[in-house]
Amino acid sequence: MARSQLVLSAAQLQELRQLLAQFGQQADVRFAFLGDLSGLDIVSWDAENETDVGSVAALAAGDMMATLEVGRLLGGKRACNLIVQEHEDQTILISRVGEALILLVSTSRDVPLGWSRLAIKRASDRILAIVGSAAMVPPPDAISEDFERSFAAQLDNIW
C-alpha cells in the first residue's frame, strides 16, 4: 500500500483524540480508531488499552481496500463506504471518511446498528471538518490492469 501524505497539526490531532474519546463515553463502545488507507494509525481510543492498534490499522485498511477492489473487479465503482462485521460478541463497523481515511468502531452486539451508523456518520462529518481536504485524496488502485493481465497469463500457463 502507498504511504500516507496526511499531515496534521497538534491541535487537529488533539481534536481527533477528543472526538474518539466521546465514543468511549457511550455504553458498550469498546474501541474507536481513525487511520488512513495505507494502514497508518492516526488516533485511537481503547476501553481496555490492550489492542494492537498497528495491526488493527493495517488490517482495517486492507479490508477496506480489498472490498473496494472486489467491487471494482465486479464492475462497480470504488464507492464502498461501510463494512459491517457481526461477530458473536461484538459488531465492528469500518467506514470511509472522505476518500483517504477510515473510521473503525467496535461495540458490543447489543448496541443497535442504527445508532452505530448514525454515530459514525456524525463523527465522519466532524473529522472532515477537522482535517479538511487532506481526507479527499483517493486511494490508489490495489491491483493494476497490467498486473491482472500478467496474473491471468501466468494462470493460463499453469493450466
Order of alpha helices (4+ residues) and beta strands (2+ residues): alpha-beta-beta-alpha-beta-beta-beta-alpha-alpha
